[in-house]
Amino acid sequence: MLKDHANVMSLFLQVGEVVGRKKLQKMIYIAKKLDMPFSERYTFHMFGPYSEELSLRMEELCNLGFMTETREDKGNYYQYRYQLSESGRRFLELYQFEQPDVRELAARLNEQSSRFLELVSTLLYFEELPREEVEEKVFTLKRKQNYREEEIDQAYDFIGVLKESVSK
């Protein structure tokens, strides 16, 4: 159990701040799909792959004081910012968990928009299907996002770059 919490905390130790719950969900999902040691189970949800386990884990980490969550009122929605707290840093140092090096991957993911990561994670969720079927699912399930062919091509290119970088 603590190992799973430590893996999530380690991501923040390496990347710093993550802005947005959706972005965090997609970052962990994509890292998991690239064989990083995250254990959260995901199902397909309105915004793509979603893990109730990750939501609960983040809530626990915040309640324990290992993570900080800042809520910003953006008018018609709230945006959440997450960072590792000083207590979280000390915990990771004290218990010396073997932590995966996700610095480069997490930085690449964190600089992308939530919308783009939603597309990337959706493509990865359906990666066992032929590309034409995946695109059809994107255009059907993600109709409100209005993804274009060029964006899907960019997302597939991005996935290729990510897979190449983690295989080195």
N, C-alpha and C positions, 0 to 999 in steps of 0.2 A: 504494500500500500504506500508506504513512505517513498519508495523508489519512484512510483508513478508521479507523486507530488513533486519530488525532487527533479524529475525530468522536465516537468513544466516550468518549475522555478529556474532551472538551468537555462532554458530558452531565454528567459528574461534577463538573466545574468549576462548572457552573451549579446543580446540585441538591444537591451534597454527597454524603452517604452513601446507598447503596442496600443494604438488608438483604434478602438472599436471592437465590440464583441464578435461581430461577424468576421472581421479580419483575423482575430485570434483563432476562431473556429477553423477558418480556412488554412491558416498558416500551419496549425498542428496537423490537420488532415493531410495536407500536401506533404509535409515532412514525414508523416507516417507512411504515406504511399511510396515515398522514396526510401523506405526501409530504416528510417530513424526510429529509435526505440520508444515510441509512444504507444500506450496500450488502450487508449480510449476507443470505444466502439461508436461507429457512426451509422446513421440512417439518412435517407434522402428526405429533405425538408424543403420548405418554401424557398429558402435562400441557398439551396444546395446541401451538401453533406453537413450534418449537425450532430453533435455529441452532447447528450444530456449529462453524461459522465464528466465531460470537460467543464460544463457549466457548474455542476455541483463541486467539482474539484477546485475551481476558481473561487467559488463562494467559501469553501472550507479554508483555502489559503488566505483569503482576505480576513475571515473571522479569526484565524490563528495569528494574524498580524504579519504574515510572511509576504503578503502582496498588498499593494495599495490600489484601490479603485477610486478614481475620481469621476464624478458624474457631471457633465456639462449640459446645460439646457440650451438646445439649439433652436428653440421656438416650437417646432412641430414634432421634435423627437429629442431623446437624450443620447449623448455620445459618452462612451466610457473609455477611460484611459487606465492602463494597467502598468505597474512597475513593481519590481522586486523591492521590498522594504529592507532596511538595515538589518532587521531581525531575520529576514529571509536569507540575506547574504551570510550572516553569522551561522545560521543553521547549515547552509551548504558547506561552509568552511569546516565547521565542527564535525560533521558526520562524513565528510569526504566521500560522498557517493561518486561512483564512476559516472561521469557526465558525458553524453555524446557531444562532439564538436559540431554544433549546428550554426556557428557564427556566420559563415558565408551564406549558407542557405537561408537562414532567418533574415539576414540583412537584405538579401535579394527579394524575399517575399514581403518584408515589411515596407519596402519602398514602393510596392505596387498598390493600386487602389483596391478597396474591398470588392468593388464591382468586377474588376479583372480577376481577382482571386476566386470569386464566386464562379466565374466561367472556367478557370483552370481546374478548380476542384470538381466541378460538374463533369468536365471532360475526363478527369481521372476516375471519377466514380463509375463512369460507364465505359472505361477503357477496354473492357473485354469485348465490346460490340464493334462491328465494323464502323469506320469513320462516318459513313453516310447515315447510319442509324443514330449515332451519337449526335450528329448535327441536327437531325430531325427532332431528337429529344430536346436539344437546346432550344430550337425554335418553337417547340410546343410548350415545354415546361417553363421556359424562361422568356415567354412572349413579352411580358411587361418590361423586361430589360432591353429589348430591341437590339440584341447582339447582331452584328453584321458578319458576313463571311470573312472579311479582313481581320476582324477581332478574333474569330475562331482560329484563323491561320496563325495569328500572333500568339495566341494561347498555346497552340500545339508547338510552335517554335520555342516558346518559353519553357514548356515541359521538357523538350529535347535538351535545351541548355542546362536545365536543372539536373536532369538524369545524367548528363555527361559530367557535370561538376561533382556530383556525389560519388560517381564511380571512380574518380581519380584517387 
